[in-house]
Amino acid sequence: MQDQKDLKNAGLKATLPRLKVLSLFENSKERHLSAEDIYKVMLNSGEDVGLATVYRVLTQFEQAGLLVRHHFESGKAVFELNQGGHHDHIVCMKCGRVEEFYDAEIEKRQEAAAAKFGFKMQDHSLTIYGICEKQPCDK
């Protein structure tokens, strides 16, 4: 992404809070961030921003198609950059860690299941819930 250009193309002005939130998503090791995650990172880096501003920016980015919102079992919304490609998620039920994956065989089976019941699949999401084993939970 090119930050200012991306915001302009999405119909948004390139304000400092928007640029900082977008930069966080582009540079974070974590691809799925909550409003609270973003707020904490910005506070820890000395940014003067309110939680309400973070929520507002995230909602604007979602409406503009820059971010995708997910509601996993943790109860809190998390966001990720909308990079256009389909993928599914695996979520740890203890710590909330999210991993992405794509499996062509799973995709074929889901389309076959839809067809079996007389549906032409338009969209879908698959979320697998489990417990971290390779990287033990901190919680």
Steps between C-alpha positions, in 0.01 A plus 500: 500500500608857447319651801398850382413382150305201636302724733424745221390218267268378778346848525667585831722794591850410611474614863772417750290244696398323178858487374624363833231230521562394140875490565444277804313246290763508229796460735369281782608137537142433611257512208185503716472796735222625725426866568648452846820349353544801274422745778759342732771504232430864420503600869825311559661684209398836644213573264226729630193315374173397664343156488190654337719631218648154446150346481387771258803450272453121500133537407587745221768263367258208509232699314760609243608138446852546636441269799294188566335451841478158661305392807668192637393317818705734720211743480706794377522618142835474328600659172740409223611671180280413206751362254241351271585132529288239677635319803361323804591528868608285793440664839639396840218482753738579789713792383312616190796462264383490138674320214396518135502215253380407153432144392385433144351162594284655773383764253398230247314300765306808616394577142397136453297509823320815385427346160370181660229705672424706191703810586754694299744631758542878496708546813603301805725498801651217697632546851655212689521534879766314696777533758857609414741208523813598309505842665354452848252758620599768747151502647 
